[in-house]
Amino acid sequence: MKLVKHRLNCEELESRRNPSVVSVAFTGGNLNITGDNAGNIFTLQENVQGAYFMTAGSNTFLNGAAAIFLGSIRPVNIYIRDGNGSDHIQVIGVRGVNIFNVQTGTGNDFVNLAGVSANYVGVFENFGNNTLETTNVVAHIGASLIAGNGFNEWIDNSLSAGVYLNERGWSEIIR
């Protein structure tokens, strides 16, 4: 009787991580950014030449890519609607829009607005322990900064609101 030797082989499986997906569309003068229910990490930036681009953070894709160049679009309004999950949203240098609006879903979200200028600025953070940081933000007509249930922190380095400022739900405001 002959002994047969068997050798076990192991093969590495492909990653089972499900990336989060953010869809970006420019239609009818509106820039619409919509996240899914995973933890989305992304930055929207307008450079000094007026060109818009976006970059994604860890395990996030923007229309299937890690970064997208939107070009010299002139959005009338910008709407960011993120789903549930703990999201990190950064917006830098966006100026000259009518409505700038961010809505987050349930989760521990971080929203950072730096150098944003619009007629109206709205940030609506849903349930969770959320942080909003504003630096050199100008709302020419007014701003609504609303936080949902949870411990919510607003770090206000510089926000200028024209006619009105509606702020509520913040556990702590640091100025």
Contacts in CASP RR format, 6 or more apart in sequence:
PFRMAT RR
TARGET T0000
AUTHOR 0000-0000-0000
METHOD contacts of the structure
MODEL  1
MKLVKHRLNCEELESRRNPSVVSVAFTGGNLNITGDNAGNIFTLQENVQG
AYFMTAGSNTFLNGAAAIFLGSIRPVNIYIRDGNGSDHIQVIGVRGVNIF
NVQTGTGNDFVNLAGVSANYVGVFENFGNNTLETTNVVAHIGASLIAGNG
FNEWIDNSLSAGVYLNERGWSEIIR
17 59 0 8 1.000
18 38 0 8 1.000
19 38 0 8 1.000
19 59 0 8 1.000
19 60 0 8 1.000
19 61 0 8 1.000
20 35 0 8 1.000
20 36 0 8 1.000
20 38 0 8 1.000
20 39 0 8 1.000
20 40 0 8 1.000
20 41 0 8 1.000
20 59 0 8 1.000
20 60 0 8 1.000
20 61 0 8 1.000
21 35 0 8 1.000
21 36 0 8 1.000
21 38 0 8 1.000
21 60 0 8 1.000
21 61 0 8 1.000
21 64 0 8 1.000
22 33 0 8 1.000
22 34 0 8 1.000
22 35 0 8 1.000
22 36 0 8 1.000
22 40 0 8 1.000
22 42 0 8 1.000
22 56 0 8 1.000
22 60 0 8 1.000
22 61 0 8 1.000
22 62 0 8 1.000
22 63 0 8 1.000
22 82 0 8 1.000
23 32 0 8 1.000
23 33 0 8 1.000
23 34 0 8 1.000
23 35 0 8 1.000
23 63 0 8 1.000
24 31 0 8 1.000
24 32 0 8 1.000
24 33 0 8 1.000
24 54 0 8 1.000
24 62 0 8 1.000
24 63 0 8 1.000
24 68 0 8 1.000
24 70 0 8 1.000
25 31 0 8 1.000
25 32 0 8 1.000
26 32 0 8 1.000
26 70 0 8 1.000
26 73 0 8 1.000
26 75 0 8 1.000
28 76 0 8 1.000
29 74 0 8 1.000
29 75 0 8 1.000
29 76 0 8 1.000
29 77 0 8 1.000
30 75 0 8 1.000
30 76 0 8 1.000
30 77 0 8 1.000
30 78 0 8 1.000
30 79 0 8 1.000
31 52 0 8 1.000
31 70 0 8 1.000
31 73 0 8 1.000
31 75 0 8 1.000
31 77 0 8 1.000
31 78 0 8 1.000
31 79 0 8 1.000
32 79 0 8 1.000
32 81 0 8 1.000
33 42 0 8 1.000
33 44 0 8 1.000
33 54 0 8 1.000
33 78 0 8 1.000
33 79 0 8 1.000
33 80 0 8 1.000
33 81 0 8 1.000
34 80 0 8 1.000
34 81 0 8 1.000
34 82 0 8 1.000
34 83 0 8 1.000
35 81 0 8 1.000
35 82 0 8 1.000
35 83 0 8 1.000
35 87 0 8 1.000
36 83 0 8 1.000
37 83 0 8 1.000
37 84 0 8 1.000
37 85 0 8 1.000
38 59 0 8 1.000
38 85 0 8 1.000
39 59 0 8 1.000
39 60 0 8 1.000
39 85 0 8 1.000
39 86 0 8 1.000
39 87 0 8 1.000
39 88 0 8 1.000
40 60 0 8 1.000
40 82 0 8 1.000
40 83 0 8 1.000
40 85 0 8 1.000
40 87 0 8 1.000
40 88 0 8 1.000
40 89 0 8 1.000
41 56 0 8 1.000
41 57 0 8 1.000
41 58 0 8 1.000
41 59 0 8 1.000
41 60 0 8 1.000
41 87 0 8 1.000
41 88 0 8 1.000
42 54 0 8 1.000
42 55 0 8 1.000
42 56 0 8 1.000
42 57 0 8 1.000
42 60 0 8 1.000
42 62 0 8 1.000
42 88 0 8 1.000
42 89 0 8 1.000
42 90 0 8 1.000
43 54 0 8 1.000
43 55 0 8 1.000
43 57 0 8 1.000
43 90 0 8 1.000
43 91 0 8 1.000
43 92 0 8 1.000
44 52 0 8 1.000
44 54 0 8 1.000
44 78 0 8 1.000
44 80 0 8 1.000
44 89 0 8 1.000
44 90 0 8 1.000
44 91 0 8 1.000
44 92 0 8 1.000
44 94 0 8 1.000
45 52 0 8 1.000
45 53 0 8 1.000
45 54 0 8 1.000
45 55 0 8 1.000
45 91 0 8 1.000
45 92 0 8 1.000
45 93 0 8 1.000
45 94 0 8 1.000
46 52 0 8 1.000
46 92 0 8 1.000
46 93 0 8 1.000
46 94 0 8 1.000
46 95 0 8 1.000
47 53 0 8 1.000
49 72 0 8 1.000
50 71 0 8 1.000
50 72 0 8 1.000
51 69 0 8 1.000
51 70 0 8 1.000
51 71 0 8 1.000
51 72 0 8 1.000
52 69 0 8 1.000
52 70 0 8 1.000
52 71 0 8 1.000
52 72 0 8 1.000
52 73 0 8 1.000
52 75 0 8 1.000
52 94 0 8 1.000
53 67 0 8 1.000
53 68 0 8 1.000
53 69 0 8 1.000
53 70 0 8 1.000
53 71 0 8 1.000
54 62 0 8 1.000
54 67 0 8 1.000
54 68 0 8 1.000
54 70 0 8 1.000
55 62 0 8 1.000
55 66 0 8 1.000
55 67 0 8 1.000
56 62 0 8 1.000
56 65 0 8 1.000
56 66 0 8 1.000
56 67 0 8 1.000
57 66 0 8 1.000
57 88 0 8 1.000
62 68 0 8 1.000
75 97 0 8 1.000
76 97 0 8 1.000
76 98 0 8 1.000
76 99 0 8 1.000
77 97 0 8 1.000
77 98 0 8 1.000
77 99 0 8 1.000
77 100 0 8 1.000
77 101 0 8 1.000
78 94 0 8 1.000
78 97 0 8 1.000
78 99 0 8 1.000
78 100 0 8 1.000
78 101 0 8 1.000
78 118 0 8 1.000
79 99 0 8 1.000
79 101 0 8 1.000
79 103 0 8 1.000
80 89 0 8 1.000
80 91 0 8 1.000
80 101 0 8 1.000
80 102 0 8 1.000
80 103 0 8 1.000
81 103 0 8 1.000
82 89 0 8 1.000
82 102 0 8 1.000
82 103 0 8 1.000
82 104 0 8 1.000
82 105 0 8 1.000
82 109 0 8 1.000
83 104 0 8 1.000
83 105 0 8 1.000
83 106 0 8 1.000
84 105 0 8 1.000
84 106 0 8 1.000
84 107 0 8 1.000
84 126 0 8 1.000
85 105 0 8 1.000
85 106 0 8 1.000
85 107 0 8 1.000
85 108 0 8 1.000
85 109 0 8 1.000
86 107 0 8 1.000
86 108 0 8 1.000
86 109 0 8 1.000
87 104 0 8 1.000
87 105 0 8 1.000
87 107 0 8 1.000
87 109 0 8 1.000
87 110 0 8 1.000
88 109 0 8 1.000
88 110 0 8 1.000
89 102 0 8 1.000
89 104 0 8 1.000
89 109 0 8 1.000
89 110 0 8 1.000
89 111 0 8 1.000
89 112 0 8 1.000
90 111 0 8 1.000
90 112 0 8 1.000
90 114 0 8 1.000
91 100 0 8 1.000
91 102 0 8 1.000
91 111 0 8 1.000
91 112 0 8 1.000
91 113 0 8 1.000
91 114 0 8 1.000
91 116 0 8 1.000
92 114 0 8 1.000
92 115 0 8 1.000
93 114 0 8 1.000
93 115 0 8 1.000
93 116 0 8 1.000
93 117 0 8 1.000
94 100 0 8 1.000
94 115 0 8 1.000
94 116 0 8 1.000
94 117 0 8 1.000
94 118 0 8 1.000
95 115 0 8 1.000
95 116 0 8 1.000
95 117 0 8 1.000
95 118 0 8 1.000
96 117 0 8 1.000
96 118 0 8 1.000
97 117 0 8 1.000
97 118 0 8 1.000
97 119 0 8 1.000
98 118 0 8 1.000
98 119 0 8 1.000
98 120 0 8 1.000
99 118 0 8 1.000
99 119 0 8 1.000
99 120 0 8 1.000
99 122 0 8 1.000
100 116 0 8 1.000
100 118 0 8 1.000
100 120 0 8 1.000
100 121 0 8 1.000
100 122 0 8 1.000
101 120 0 8 1.000
101 121 0 8 1.000
101 122 0 8 1.000
101 123 0 8 1.000
101 124 0 8 1.000
102 111 0 8 1.000
102 113 0 8 1.000
102 122 0 8 1.000
102 123 0 8 1.000
102 124 0 8 1.000
103 124 0 8 1.000
103 126 0 8 1.000
104 111 0 8 1.000
104 124 0 8 1.000
104 125 0 8 1.000
104 126 0 8 1.000
104 130 0 8 1.000
105 125 0 8 1.000
105 126 0 8 1.000
105 127 0 8 1.000
106 126 0 8 1.000
106 127 0 8 1.000
106 128 0 8 1.000
107 126 0 8 1.000
107 127 0 8 1.000
107 128 0 8 1.000
107 129 0 8 1.000
107 130 0 8 1.000
108 128 0 8 1.000
108 129 0 8 1.000
108 130 0 8 1.000
109 125 0 8 1.000
109 126 0 8 1.000
109 128 0 8 1.000
109 130 0 8 1.000
109 131 0 8 1.000
110 130 0 8 1.000
110 131 0 8 1.000
110 133 0 8 1.000
111 123 0 8 1.000
111 125 0 8 1.000
111 130 0 8 1.000
111 131 0 8 1.000
111 132 0 8 1.000
111 133 0 8 1.000
112 132 0 8 1.000
112 133 0 8 1.000
112 135 0 8 1.000
113 121 0 8 1.000
113 123 0 8 1.000
113 132 0 8 1.000
113 133 0 8 1.000
113 134 0 8 1.000
113 135 0 8 1.000
113 137 0 8 1.000
114 133 0 8 1.000
114 134 0 8 1.000
114 135 0 8 1.000
114 136 0 8 1.000
114 137 0 8 1.000
115 135 0 8 1.000
115 136 0 8 1.000
115 137 0 8 1.000
115 138 0 8 1.000
116 134 0 8 1.000
116 136 0 8 1.000
116 137 0 8 1.000
116 138 0 8 1.000
117 137 0 8 1.000
117 138 0 8 1.000
117 140 0 8 1.000
118 138 0 8 1.000
118 139 0 8 1.000
118 140 0 8 1.000
119 139 0 8 1.000
119 140 0 8 1.000
119 141 0 8 1.000
119 142 0 8 1.000
120 139 0 8 1.000
120 140 0 8 1.000
120 141 0 8 1.000
120 142 0 8 1.000
120 143 0 8 1.000
120 144 0 8 1.000
121 137 0 8 1.000
121 139 0 8 1.000
121 142 0 8 1.000
121 143 0 8 1.000
121 144 0 8 1.000
121 145 0 8 1.000
121 161 0 8 1.000
122 139 0 8 1.000
122 143 0 8 1.000
122 144 0 8 1.000
122 145 0 8 1.000
122 146 0 8 1.000
123 132 0 8 1.000
123 143 0 8 1.000
123 144 0 8 1.000
123 145 0 8 1.000
123 146 0 8 1.000
124 144 0 8 1.000
124 146 0 8 1.000
125 132 0 8 1.000
125 146 0 8 1.000
125 147 0 8 1.000
125 148 0 8 1.000
125 152 0 8 1.000
126 148 0 8 1.000
127 148 0 8 1.000
127 149 0 8 1.000
127 150 0 8 1.000
128 148 0 8 1.000
128 149 0 8 1.000
128 150 0 8 1.000
128 151 0 8 1.000
128 152 0 8 1.000
129 150 0 8 1.000
129 151 0 8 1.000
129 152 0 8 1.000
130 147 0 8 1.000
130 148 0 8 1.000
130 150 0 8 1.000
130 152 0 8 1.000
130 153 0 8 1.000
131 152 0 8 1.000
131 153 0 8 1.000
131 154 0 8 1.000
131 155 0 8 1.000
132 145 0 8 1.000
132 147 0 8 1.000
132 152 0 8 1.000
132 153 0 8 1.000
132 154 0 8 1.000
132 155 0 8 1.000
132 170 0 8 1.000
133 154 0 8 1.000
133 155 0 8 1.000
133 157 0 8 1.000
134 154 0 8 1.000
134 155 0 8 1.000
134 156 0 8 1.000
134 157 0 8 1.000
134 158 0 8 1.000
134 159 0 8 1.000
135 157 0 8 1.000
135 158 0 8 1.000
136 157 0 8 1.000
136 158 0 8 1.000
137 143 0 8 1.000
137 158 0 8 1.000
137 159 0 8 1.000
137 160 0 8 1.000
138 159 0 8 1.000
138 160 0 8 1.000
139 159 0 8 1.000
139 160 0 8 1.000
139 161 0 8 1.000
139 162 0 8 1.000
139 165 0 8 1.000
140 162 0 8 1.000
141 162 0 8 1.000
141 163 0 8 1.000
141 164 0 8 1.000
142 161 0 8 1.000
142 162 0 8 1.000
142 163 0 8 1.000
142 164 0 8 1.000
142 165 0 8 1.000
143 159 0 8 1.000
143 161 0 8 1.000
143 164 0 8 1.000
143 165 0 8 1.000
143 166 0 8 1.000
143 167 0 8 1.000
144 166 0 8 1.000
144 167 0 8 1.000
145 154 0 8 1.000
145 165 0 8 1.000
145 166 0 8 1.000
145 167 0 8 1.000
145 170 0 8 1.000
146 166 0 8 1.000
146 167 0 8 1.000
146 168 0 8 1.000
146 169 0 8 1.000
147 154 0 8 1.000
147 168 0 8 1.000
147 169 0 8 1.000
147 170 0 8 1.000
147 171 0 8 1.000
148 169 0 8 1.000
150 171 0 8 1.000
151 171 0 8 1.000
151 172 0 8 1.000
152 169 0 8 1.000
152 170 0 8 1.000
152 171 0 8 1.000
152 172 0 8 1.000
153 170 0 8 1.000
153 171 0 8 1.000
153 172 0 8 1.000
153 173 0 8 1.000
153 174 0 8 1.000
154 167 0 8 1.000
154 170 0 8 1.000
154 172 0 8 1.000
154 173 0 8 1.000
154 174 0 8 1.000
155 174 0 8 1.000
156 173 0 8 1.000
156 174 0 8 1.000
156 175 0 8 1.000
159 165 0 8 1.000
167 173 0 8 1.000
END
